């Protein structure tokens, strides 16, 4: 079964090696430097420079935009799914869980949004997906409000210290055929 590994920045190398990831999506503030793990092919790594905010017009911060979400969707659809994809942000709590939901629906569009959100919550009691990314993803993937409603239904995650990577299965293990 293919999955998405969600991680804070400080643990990306460990998670990439542990889970055999070869593709990585990074959502960090524009210009934030970090070292890409050697097991991740440069050609299979997408960096999106976006801040963890839910509204535009906040000084020099970059709010998630439609173009960012479309890049996440395109990247996910090119993923061959033979190995898990690694998605990370600074703490692995907001931007990367939102991107993981978007990526999961991009490659498995027939799944139920509420079941997916519940899998996210089961995998991480800390995840609080970025509301703006979720809203834009909902529209971009024609979910008709289902993704937004599903994320609202699981509520805000518990307080986190940014050191809790997790694995989000693409399908419900109990109902996967």
C-alpha positions in Angstrom: 0.0 0.0 0.0 1.3 3.4 -0.9 1.4 6.2 1.6 2.4 9.8 2.2 5.0 10.4 5.0 4.5 13.8 6.7 7.4 15.2 8.6 8.9 18.2 10.2 12.0 19.6 8.5 14.3 18.4 11.2 13.5 14.7 10.5 13.3 14.6 6.7 16.5 12.7 6.2 15.5 10.1 8.8 12.0 9.7 7.4 13.2 9.5 3.7 15.6 6.7 4.6 13.3 4.8 7.0 10.4 4.8 4.5 12.3 4.5 1.3 11.0 7.8 -0.1 12.5 9.0 -3.4 10.1 12.0 -4.0 9.7 15.0 -1.7 7.5 18.0 -1.5 8.7 20.9 0.7 6.5 23.7 1.9 8.6 26.3 3.6 8.9 30.1 3.7 10.4 31.5 0.6 14.2 31.5 0.8 14.4 29.1 3.8 17.4 27.0 3.2 17.8 23.3 4.0 19.6 20.2 2.8 17.7 17.8 0.6 18.4 14.2 1.7 20.7 12.4 -0.7 18.1 9.7 -1.3 15.7 12.2 -2.8 16.4 12.8 -6.5 16.6 16.5 -7.3 14.2 16.0 -10.3 11.6 14.5 -7.9 11.7 17.3 -5.4 9.3 20.2 -5.4 9.8 23.2 -3.1 6.9 25.6 -2.7 7.8 28.9 -1.0 4.7 29.7 1.2 4.2 30.7 4.8 1.9 29.0 7.2 -0.8 31.6 7.2 -4.5 31.4 6.3 -5.1 34.9 4.8 -3.3 37.2 2.3 -1.9 40.6 2.9 0.3 39.9 5.9 3.4 42.0 5.3 6.1 40.1 3.4 4.6 36.7 4.2 3.3 34.6 1.3 -0.2 33.1 1.7 -1.0 29.9 -0.1 -2.4 30.6 -3.6 -4.1 28.6 -6.3 -0.8 28.3 -8.2 0.8 26.6 -5.2 -2.1 24.1 -4.9 -2.0 23.3 -8.6 1.7 22.6 -8.3 1.0 20.2 -5.4 -1.7 18.5 -7.5 0.6 18.2 -10.6 3.5 16.9 -8.6 1.3 14.3 -6.9 -0.1 13.1 -10.2 3.4 12.5 -11.5 4.3 10.4 -8.5 4.7 6.8 -9.6 3.5 5.5 -6.1 6.0 2.6 -6.0 7.4 4.2 -2.8 6.0 6.6 -0.3 6.2 10.3 -1.0 7.6 12.6 1.7 5.9 15.9 2.4 7.3 18.3 4.9 7.0 21.8 6.3 8.8 23.5 9.2 6.9 21.6 12.0 4.9 19.0 10.0 1.7 20.2 11.5 -0.1 22.6 9.2 1.1 23.0 5.6 2.4 19.5 5.0 -0.8 17.7 6.4 -2.9 20.0 4.2 -0.7 19.2 1.2 -0.9 15.5 2.1 -4.7 15.6 1.9 -4.6 17.4 -1.4 -2.0 15.0 -2.8 -4.0 11.9 -1.6 -7.2 13.2 -3.3 -5.2 14.1 -6.5 -4.1 10.5 -6.9 -7.1 8.7 -5.4 -10.1 11.0 -6.2 -12.8 8.4 -5.5 -12.1 8.2 -1.8 -14.3 9.8 0.8 -13.1 13.1 2.2 -14.3 12.4 5.7 -12.7 9.0 5.8 -9.4 10.5 4.6 -9.6 13.3 7.2 -10.3 10.6 9.9 -7.2 8.7 8.7 -5.2 11.8 9.0 -6.4 12.4 12.6 -5.8 8.7 13.5 -2.2 9.0 12.1 -1.6 12.3 13.8 -3.3 13.8 16.9 -1.3 17.0 16.2 -2.2 17.8 12.6 -4.1 21.0 12.0 -4.1 21.3 8.2 -3.7 24.9 6.9 -7.2 26.1 6.2 -6.3 28.2 3.2 -4.5 25.3 1.5 -7.5 23.0 2.2 -10.0 25.5 0.8 -8.1 26.1 -2.4 -7.4 22.3 -2.7 -11.1 21.7 -2.2 -12.0 24.0 -5.2 -9.1 22.8 -7.4 -10.1 19.2 -7.0 -13.8 19.9 -7.3 -14.6 18.5 -3.9 -17.7 20.8 -3.5 -16.9 21.7 0.1 -16.4 18.1 1.2 -12.7 18.4 2.0 -13.3 21.7 3.9 -16.1 20.0 5.9 -14.1 16.9 6.6 -11.1 18.9 8.0 -13.4 21.1 10.1 -15.0 17.9 11.4 -11.7 16.5 12.8 -11.0 19.9 14.4 -7.8 21.4 15.5 -5.0 19.0 16.5 -3.3 18.9 19.9 -0.5 21.2 20.7 2.7 19.9 19.0 6.4 20.4 19.5 7.2 19.8 15.8 8.7 16.4 16.3 6.0 14.0 15.3 6.2 12.6 11.8 3.5 10.3 10.6 2.3 8.1 7.7 -1.0 8.8 6.0 -2.2 5.8 4.0 -3.7 6.7 0.6 -6.6 4.3 1.2 -8.6 3.0 4.1 -6.7 -0.2 5.1 -9.9 -1.9 6.3 -11.7 -1.2 3.0 -8.9 -1.4 0.4 -9.4 -4.1 -2.1 
